[in-house]
Protein backbone atom coordinates (compact mmCIF):
# COMPACT_ATOMS: atom_id res chain seq x y z
CA UNK A 1 0.00 0.00 0.00
CA UNK A 2 1.48 3.32 -1.07
CA UNK A 3 1.86 5.95 1.61
CA UNK A 4 -0.07 9.14 0.75
CA UNK A 5 1.90 12.32 0.15
CA UNK A 6 0.86 15.28 2.31
CA UNK A 7 2.17 18.58 1.02
CA UNK A 8 3.66 21.29 3.26
CA UNK A 9 0.53 23.45 3.15
CA UNK A 10 -1.63 20.60 4.50
CA UNK A 11 0.98 19.92 7.19
CA UNK A 12 1.00 23.60 8.20
CA UNK A 13 -2.81 23.74 8.35
CA UNK A 14 -3.02 20.64 10.55
CA UNK A 15 -0.29 21.92 12.90
CA UNK A 16 -1.83 25.37 13.18
CA UNK A 17 -5.34 23.97 13.77
CA UNK A 18 -3.91 21.92 16.66
CA UNK A 19 -2.11 24.99 18.03
CA UNK A 20 1.10 22.93 17.79
CA UNK A 21 -0.13 20.49 20.47
CA UNK A 22 -0.33 16.73 20.09
CA UNK A 23 -4.04 16.11 19.62
CA UNK A 24 -3.86 12.87 21.65
CA UNK A 25 -1.77 13.70 24.75
CA UNK A 26 -1.81 17.52 24.40
CA UNK A 27 1.95 17.98 24.78
CA UNK A 28 3.29 21.13 23.11
CA UNK A 29 5.53 20.37 20.13
CA UNK A 30 8.49 22.31 21.59
CA UNK A 31 8.29 20.19 24.76
CA UNK A 32 8.91 16.94 22.88
CA UNK A 33 12.30 15.55 22.02
CA UNK A 34 11.35 14.33 18.55
CA UNK A 35 8.67 16.85 17.61
CA UNK A 36 5.30 16.10 16.03
CA UNK A 37 4.05 14.47 12.85
CA UNK A 38 0.82 14.22 10.91
CA UNK A 39 -1.29 11.17 11.78
CA UNK A 40 -4.19 9.62 9.88
CA UNK A 41 -6.78 9.26 12.67
CA UNK A 42 -8.41 6.42 10.78
CA UNK A 43 -5.62 4.81 8.80
CA UNK A 44 -5.74 4.39 5.04
CA UNK A 45 -5.84 0.60 5.47
CA UNK A 46 -9.03 0.95 7.53
CA UNK A 47 -10.72 3.14 4.93
CA UNK A 48 -9.55 6.54 6.18
CA UNK A 49 -8.56 9.30 3.80
CA UNK A 50 -5.99 12.07 3.63
CA UNK A 51 -8.79 14.62 3.99
CA UNK A 52 -7.77 17.31 6.48
CA UNK A 53 -10.60 16.23 8.84
CA UNK A 54 -8.96 12.81 9.18
CA UNK A 55 -5.51 14.22 9.96
CA UNK A 56 -4.24 14.97 13.45
CA UNK A 57 -1.11 16.65 14.76
CA UNK A 58 0.57 14.01 16.85
CA UNK A 59 3.76 13.65 18.90
CA UNK A 60 6.05 10.87 17.74
CA UNK A 61 5.34 8.82 20.87
CA UNK A 62 1.55 8.86 20.41
CA UNK A 63 1.95 8.23 16.69
CA UNK A 64 4.16 5.18 17.27
CA UNK A 65 2.02 3.83 20.12
CA UNK A 66 -1.23 4.16 18.17
CA UNK A 67 0.24 2.92 14.91
CA UNK A 68 -2.46 2.20 12.35
CA UNK A 69 -4.88 0.83 14.93
CA UNK A 70 -8.31 2.38 15.49
CA UNK A 71 -9.10 0.53 18.70
CA UNK A 72 -8.50 -2.52 20.81
CA UNK A 73 -10.40 -5.45 22.26
CA UNK A 74 -11.27 -5.81 25.94
CA UNK A 75 -10.87 -9.57 26.01
CA UNK A 76 -12.69 -10.39 29.25
CA UNK A 77 -15.79 -8.56 27.96
CA UNK A 78 -15.22 -9.52 24.30
CA UNK A 79 -15.87 -5.91 23.30
CA UNK A 80 -14.19 -3.63 20.78
CA UNK A 81 -13.12 -0.29 22.27
CA UNK A 82 -12.41 2.56 19.83
CA UNK A 83 -9.45 4.82 20.60
CA UNK A 84 -9.91 8.54 21.27
CA UNK A 85 -10.82 10.47 18.11
CA UNK A 86 -9.74 14.15 18.30
CA UNK A 87 -12.33 15.31 15.74
CA UNK A 88 -15.33 13.61 17.40
CA UNK A 89 -14.44 13.83 21.10
CA UNK A 90 -13.25 16.53 23.46
CA UNK A 91 -10.77 16.01 26.30
CA UNK A 92 -12.85 18.36 28.48
FILODO-738790 format. One line per field, with one value per atom (N, C-alpha, C, O): residue in one letter; residue number from 1; x, y, z; atom name. Coordinates in steps of 0.2 Angstrom, whole numbers, plus 5000, padded with zeros to 4 digits. Layout:
<nodes>
aa <- [A|...]
i <- [NUM|...]
x <- [X|...]
y <- [Y|...]
z <- [Z|...]
at <- [CA|...]
</nodes>
This chain:
<nodes>
aa <- [X|X|X|X|X|X|X|X|X|X|X|X|X|X|X|X|X|X|X|X|X|X|X|X|X|X|X|X|X|X|X|X|X|X|X|X|X|X|X|X|X|X|X|X|X|X|X|X|X|X|X|X|X|X|X|X|X|X|X|X|X|X|X|X|X|X|X|X|X|X|X|X|X|X|X|X|X|X|X|X|X|X|X|X|X|X|X|X|X|X|X|X|X|X|X|X|X|X|X|X|X|X|X|X|X|X|X|X|X|X|X|X|X|X|X|X|X|X|X|X|X|X|X|X|X|X|X|X|X|X|X|X|X|X|X|X|X|X|X|X|X|X|X|X|X|X|X|X|X|X|X|X|X|X|X|X|X|X|X|X|X|X|X|X|X|X|X|X|X|X|X|X|X|X|X|X|X|X|X|X|X|X|X|X|X|X|X|X|X|X|X|X|X|X|X|X|X|X|X|X|X|X|X|X|X|X|X|X|X|X|X|X|X|X|X|X|X|X|X|X|X|X|X|X|X|X|X|X|X|X|X|X|X|X|X|X|X|X|X|X|X|X|X|X|X|X|X|X|X|X|X|X|X|X|X|X|X|X|X|X|X|X|X|X|X|X|X|X|X|X|X|X|X|X|X|X|X|X|X|X|X|X|X|X|X|X|X|X|X|X|X|X|X|X|X|X|X|X|X|X|X|X|X|X|X|X|X|X|X|X|X|X|X|X|X|X|X|X|X|X|X|X|X|X|X|X|X|X|X|X|X|X|X|X|X|X|X|X|X|X|X|X|X|X|X|X|X|X|X|X|X|X|X|X|X|X|X|X|X|X|X|X|X|X|X|X|X|X]
i <- [1|1|1|1|2|2|2|2|3|3|3|3|4|4|4|4|5|5|5|5|6|6|6|6|7|7|7|7|8|8|8|8|9|9|9|9|10|10|10|10|11|11|11|11|12|12|12|12|13|13|13|13|14|14|14|14|15|15|15|15|16|16|16|16|17|17|17|17|18|18|18|18|19|19|19|19|20|20|20|20|21|21|21|21|22|22|22|22|23|23|23|23|24|24|24|24|25|25|25|25|26|26|26|26|27|27|27|27|28|28|28|28|29|29|29|29|30|30|30|30|31|31|31|31|32|32|32|32|33|33|33|33|34|34|34|34|35|35|35|35|36|36|36|36|37|37|37|37|38|38|38|38|39|39|39|39|40|40|40|40|41|41|41|41|42|42|42|42|43|43|43|43|44|44|44|44|45|45|45|45|46|46|46|46|47|47|47|47|48|48|48|48|49|49|49|49|50|50|50|50|51|51|51|51|52|52|52|52|53|53|53|53|54|54|54|54|55|55|55|55|56|56|56|56|57|57|57|57|58|58|58|58|59|59|59|59|60|60|60|60|61|61|61|61|62|62|62|62|63|63|63|63|64|64|64|64|65|65|65|65|66|66|66|66|67|67|67|67|68|68|68|68|69|69|69|69|70|70|70|70|71|71|71|71|72|72|72|72|73|73|73|73|74|74|74|74|75|75|75|75|76|76|76|76|77|77|77|77|78|78|78|78|79|79|79|79|80|80|80|80|81|81|81|81|82|82|82|82|83|83|83|83|84|84|84|84|85|85|85|85|86|86|86|86|87|87|87|87|88|88|88|88|89|89|89|89|90|90|90|90|91|91|91|91|92|92|92|92]
x <- [5004|5000|5004|5009|5003|5007|5005|5000|5010|5009|5007|5011|5002|5000|5004|5007|5005|5009|5005|5000|5008|5004|5009|5014|5007|5011|5012|5008|5016|5018|5012|5012|5008|5003|4998|4995|4996|4992|4995|4992|5001|5005|5004|5003|5005|5005|4998|4997|4993|4986|4984|4981|4986|4985|4988|4985|4995|4999|4996|4995|4994|4991|4984|4983|4980|4973|4974|4970|4979|4980|4984|4985|4986|4989|4996|4999|4999|5005|5006|5011|5000|4999|4998|4994|5000|4998|4991|4989|4987|4980|4978|4972|4982|4981|4983|4979|4989|4991|4992|4993|4991|4991|4998|4998|5003|5010|5011|5010|5014|5016|5022|5027|5022|5028|5035|5039|5036|5042|5045|5050|5040|5041|5043|5044|5043|5045|5052|5054|5055|5061|5062|5066|5057|5057|5052|5051|5048|5043|5037|5035|5033|5026|5026|5030|5021|5020|5013|5009|5011|5004|5002|5005|4996|4994|4987|4983|4986|4979|4975|4977|4970|4966|4963|4964|4960|4958|4963|4963|4967|4972|4969|4963|4973|4971|4969|4964|4973|4971|4964|4961|4961|4955|4950|4944|4951|4946|4947|4942|4951|4952|4955|4958|4955|4957|4963|4964|4965|4970|4967|4970|4960|4956|4958|4960|4959|4961|4957|4960|4951|4947|4949|4947|4953|4955|4963|4966|4965|4972|4973|4969|4978|4979|4986|4991|4988|4994|4996|4992|5002|5003|5010|5015|5012|5019|5021|5017|5028|5030|5028|5027|5028|5027|5020|5018|5015|5008|5007|5003|5010|5010|5012|5009|5018|5021|5017|5016|5014|5010|5003|5001|5000|4994|4995|4991|5000|5001|4995|4993|4993|4988|4981|4976|4981|4976|4970|4972|4964|4958|4955|4951|4957|4955|4958|4963|4955|4957|4952|4946|4953|4948|4949|4955|4944|4944|4942|4936|4947|4946|4941|4937|4941|4937|4929|4925|4928|4921|4919|4914|4925|4924|4921|4916|4923|4921|4926|4932|4924|4929|4929|4923|4934|4934|4938|4944|4935|4938|4942|4941|4948|4953|4950|4945|4952|4950|4951|4956|4946|4946|4946|4940|4951|4951|4946|4945|4943|4938|4931|4927|4930|4923|4923|4917|4928|4928|4932|4936|4930|4934|4937|4933|4943|4946|4942|4942|4939|4936|4930|4926]
y <- [4994|5000|5006|5007|5011|5017|5022|5023|5025|5030|5036|5039|5039|5046|5051|5052|5056|5062|5067|5069|5071|5076|5082|5083|5087|5093|5097|5097|5102|5106|5111|5112|5113|5117|5113|5116|5107|5103|5102|5102|5101|5100|5106|5105|5112|5118|5119|5121|5118|5119|5114|5116|5108|5103|5105|5105|5107|5110|5116|5116|5121|5127|5126|5128|5121|5120|5117|5118|5113|5110|5114|5112|5120|5125|5122|5123|5118|5115|5110|5109|5107|5102|5096|5095|5090|5084|5083|5084|5081|5081|5075|5074|5070|5064|5066|5065|5068|5068|5076|5077|5080|5088|5091|5096|5087|5090|5095|5094|5100|5106|5103|5100|5104|5102|5104|5099|5110|5112|5108|5108|5105|5101|5094|5090|5092|5085|5084|5089|5079|5078|5077|5080|5073|5072|5076|5074|5080|5084|5081|5076|5083|5080|5079|5081|5075|5072|5073|5074|5071|5071|5064|5059|5063|5056|5055|5060|5050|5048|5045|5040|5049|5046|5039|5035|5039|5032|5031|5034|5025|5024|5022|5021|5023|5022|5015|5013|5010|5003|5001|4996|5006|5005|5009|5010|5012|5016|5023|5027|5026|5033|5036|5033|5043|5046|5051|5052|5055|5060|5067|5072|5067|5073|5076|5073|5083|5087|5085|5085|5083|5081|5074|5073|5070|5064|5064|5059|5070|5071|5074|5079|5072|5075|5076|5073|5082|5083|5079|5079|5075|5070|5070|5070|5069|5068|5061|5057|5061|5054|5048|5043|5050|5044|5042|5036|5046|5044|5041|5036|5044|5041|5034|5030|5033|5026|5021|5015|5023|5019|5017|5011|5022|5021|5017|5012|5018|5015|5016|5021|5010|5011|5008|5008|5007|5004|5010|5015|5007|5012|5010|5014|5005|5003|4996|4994|4994|4987|4983|4985|4977|4973|4972|4971|4973|4971|4964|4962|4959|4952|4949|4945|4951|4948|4950|4946|4955|4957|4956|4956|4954|4952|4958|4957|4964|4970|4974|4974|4977|4982|4989|4991|4992|4999|5003|5002|5008|5013|5018|5020|5019|5024|5031|5032|5036|5043|5046|5044|5049|5052|5060|5063|5064|5071|5075|5081|5073|5077|5076|5080|5070|5068|5069|5070|5069|5069|5075|5078|5077|5083|5080|5077|5082|5080|5083|5079|5089|5092|5088|5090]
z <- [5000|5000|5000|5004|4995|4995|5000|5001|5003|5008|5005|5000|5007|5004|5005|5010|5000|5001|5003|5001|5009|5012|5010|5013|5007|5005|5011|5016|5011|5016|5019|5024|5014|5016|5020|5025|5018|5023|5029|5034|5030|5036|5040|5046|5037|5041|5044|5049|5040|5042|5048|5052|5047|5053|5059|5065|5059|5065|5068|5074|5063|5066|5069|5074|5066|5069|5076|5080|5077|5083|5088|5094|5086|5090|5092|5098|5088|5089|5095|5098|5097|5102|5099|5094|5102|5100|5102|5108|5097|5098|5102|5104|5104|5108|5116|5120|5117|5124|5126|5132|5121|5122|5124|5127|5123|5124|5118|5113|5120|5116|5112|5114|5105|5101|5103|5103|5106|5108|5114|5116|5118|5124|5122|5127|5116|5114|5112|5109|5112|5110|5103|5099|5100|5093|5089|5083|5092|5088|5087|5090|5082|5080|5073|5069|5071|5064|5063|5067|5057|5055|5055|5052|5058|5059|5055|5056|5052|5049|5055|5058|5058|5063|5062|5066|5056|5054|5048|5043|5049|5044|5037|5036|5032|5025|5025|5021|5028|5027|5030|5029|5035|5038|5034|5037|5028|5025|5026|5023|5030|5031|5025|5020|5025|5019|5021|5027|5017|5018|5018|5018|5019|5020|5026|5031|5027|5032|5039|5044|5038|5044|5047|5053|5043|5046|5048|5049|5048|5050|5057|5058|5061|5067|5068|5065|5072|5074|5080|5085|5080|5084|5086|5082|5093|5094|5092|5091|5091|5089|5093|5091|5100|5104|5103|5103|5103|5102|5095|5095|5090|5083|5083|5080|5086|5086|5091|5089|5096|5101|5097|5098|5094|5091|5085|5083|5081|5075|5070|5069|5066|5062|5065|5061|5071|5075|5076|5076|5076|5077|5084|5086|5087|5093|5096|5093|5101|5104|5107|5107|5109|5111|5119|5121|5123|5130|5130|5129|5131|5130|5135|5133|5141|5146|5145|5147|5142|5140|5133|5130|5129|5122|5118|5114|5119|5116|5113|5115|5107|5104|5107|5108|5108|5111|5107|5105|5104|5099|5103|5108|5100|5103|5102|5099|5106|5106|5099|5096|5097|5091|5092|5094|5090|5092|5088|5089|5082|5079|5081|5081|5085|5087|5094|5097|5098|5105|5108|5105|5114|5117|5124|5128|5125|5132|5138|5143|5137|5142|5144|5149]
at <- [N|CA|C|O|N|CA|C|O|N|CA|C|O|N|CA|C|O|N|CA|C|O|N|CA|C|O|N|CA|C|O|N|CA|C|O|N|CA|C|O|N|CA|C|O|N|CA|C|O|N|CA|C|O|N|CA|C|O|N|CA|C|O|N|CA|C|O|N|CA|C|O|N|CA|C|O|N|CA|C|O|N|CA|C|O|N|CA|C|O|N|CA|C|O|N|CA|C|O|N|CA|C|O|N|CA|C|O|N|CA|C|O|N|CA|C|O|N|CA|C|O|N|CA|C|O|N|CA|C|O|N|CA|C|O|N|CA|C|O|N|CA|C|O|N|CA|C|O|N|CA|C|O|N|CA|C|O|N|CA|C|O|N|CA|C|O|N|CA|C|O|N|CA|C|O|N|CA|C|O|N|CA|C|O|N|CA|C|O|N|CA|C|O|N|CA|C|O|N|CA|C|O|N|CA|C|O|N|CA|C|O|N|CA|C|O|N|CA|C|O|N|CA|C|O|N|CA|C|O|N|CA|C|O|N|CA|C|O|N|CA|C|O|N|CA|C|O|N|CA|C|O|N|CA|C|O|N|CA|C|O|N|CA|C|O|N|CA|C|O|N|CA|C|O|N|CA|C|O|N|CA|C|O|N|CA|C|O|N|CA|C|O|N|CA|C|O|N|CA|C|O|N|CA|C|O|N|CA|C|O|N|CA|C|O|N|CA|C|O|N|CA|C|O|N|CA|C|O|N|CA|C|O|N|CA|C|O|N|CA|C|O|N|CA|C|O|N|CA|C|O|N|CA|C|O|N|CA|C|O|N|CA|C|O|N|CA|C|O|N|CA|C|O|N|CA|C|O|N|CA|C|O|N|CA|C|O|N|CA|C|O|N|CA|C|O|N|CA|C|O|N|CA|C|O|N|CA|C|O|N|CA|C|O]
</nodes>
